Amino acid sequence: MFQNWTEIQQYMRSKYTLERDNPQMMSMIWAYEDGRSQKVIMRKYSAFDRDMIELKSPFARLGTIDALELLRKNAELPLATTALSGDVYLVVYNLFVENLGEEDLELAVSRVAAVADALEDQYGDGDEF
């Protein structure tokens, strides 16, 4: 069980090659056997007097998806939701840091990547992210 962000950073550094590694944020490229890949960003923040992690993964640009269709798609997603940041659509999921286990973190990271990759395949312009 992780008790803080530092432990999560150490775990991610030991297990993955990180694309970015900053005190409050890390990113990695989740690669698939079929050659596709998906960027996943982890960011530490605080809410409700607790440390949290935001996982996000880009999948399309503004103008490539009908916003109403994407809003309806949110109701079908098994984990995470979609959001718009600037001109990029993201899959987003938030977790409490305290008592987060390795298995739950791995599942969340892999599912965020998988959902974003599936949406990118369906709505995006190739394997951009």
C-alpha positions in Angstrom: 0.0 0.0 0.0 1.2 3.4 -0.9 1.0 6.1 1.8 2.2 9.1 -0.2 3.1 10.5 -3.6 6.8 9.9 -3.0 6.2 6.1 -2.7 4.2 6.2 -5.9 6.9 8.0 -7.7 9.5 5.5 -6.5 7.4 2.6 -7.6 6.7 4.1 -11.1 10.4 5.0 -11.6 11.4 1.4 -10.7 8.9 -0.2 -13.0 8.6 2.1 -16.0 10.6 4.4 -18.2 9.1 7.8 -17.6 8.9 10.3 -20.3 8.7 13.2 -17.8 9.5 13.0 -14.1 8.8 16.2 -12.1 8.1 16.6 -8.4 4.3 17.0 -8.9 3.9 15.2 -12.3 5.1 12.1 -14.2 4.2 10.8 -17.7 4.9 7.6 -19.6 4.1 6.0 -22.9 2.0 2.9 -22.5 2.9 0.7 -25.5 0.8 -2.1 -27.0 2.0 -5.2 -28.9 0.2 -4.0 -32.1 2.5 -0.9 -32.2 0.0 1.6 -30.9 0.9 3.6 -27.8 -0.8 6.0 -25.4 0.6 8.8 -23.3 -0.5 8.7 -19.6 0.1 11.6 -17.3 0.0 11.3 -13.5 -0.4 14.5 -11.5 -0.4 14.9 -7.7 -2.9 17.4 -6.1 -4.8 17.9 -2.9 -8.6 17.8 -2.4 -10.7 17.2 0.7 -7.6 17.5 2.8 -6.2 14.4 1.2 -3.5 13.8 -1.4 -4.9 12.6 -4.8 -3.6 11.5 -8.2 -5.1 12.6 -11.5 -4.5 10.2 -14.3 -5.1 11.5 -17.8 -4.5 10.5 -21.4 -5.2 12.5 -24.5 -7.1 10.9 -27.4 -8.4 13.5 -29.9 -8.4 17.2 -30.8 -11.3 19.6 -30.6 -13.4 19.5 -33.8 -12.8 15.8 -34.4 -15.8 14.6 -32.2 -19.3 15.8 -31.8 -19.4 17.0 -28.2 -22.9 15.6 -27.6 -21.8 12.2 -28.9 -18.8 12.3 -26.5 -21.0 13.3 -23.6 -23.2 10.3 -24.3 -20.1 8.1 -24.6 -19.2 9.1 -21.0 -22.1 7.1 -19.7 -20.7 3.9 -21.3 -17.1 4.2 -20.1 -16.2 1.5 -17.5 -13.5 3.6 -15.8 -12.8 7.3 -16.1 -14.5 10.0 -18.0 -13.7 12.4 -20.8 -12.8 16.1 -20.6 -11.6 18.9 -22.8 -8.4 20.7 -21.9 -7.6 23.5 -24.3 -8.1 21.9 -27.6 -7.4 18.3 -26.5 -9.9 15.7 -25.3 -8.6 13.6 -22.4 -9.6 10.5 -20.5 -9.4 11.4 -16.8 -9.6 9.4 -13.6 -8.8 10.5 -10.0 -7.6 8.3 -7.1 -6.9 8.9 -3.4 -3.2 8.3 -2.7 -3.5 7.0 0.9 -3.8 3.2 1.0 -3.7 2.8 -2.8 -2.3 -0.6 -3.6 0.1 -1.4 -6.5 -2.5 -3.6 -8.2 -5.1 -0.8 -8.1 -2.7 1.7 -9.4 -1.6 -0.6 -12.2 -5.2 -1.3 -13.1 -6.1 2.4 -13.2 -3.1 3.4 -15.3 -3.7 0.5 -17.8 -7.4 1.2 -18.1 -7.0 4.9 -18.6 -4.5 4.1 -21.4 -6.8 1.5 -22.9 -9.9 3.7 -22.8 -8.0 6.6 -24.3 -6.5 4.4 -27.0 -9.9 2.9 -27.9 -11.4 6.4 -28.2 -8.4 7.7 -30.2 -8.8 4.7 -32.5 -12.5 5.5 -32.9 -12.5 9.3 -33.0 -8.9 10.5 -33.4 -6.5 11.1 -36.3 -4.5 7.9 -36.1 -2.1 7.1 -33.2 -1.3 10.8 -32.4 -1.1 10.5 -28.6 
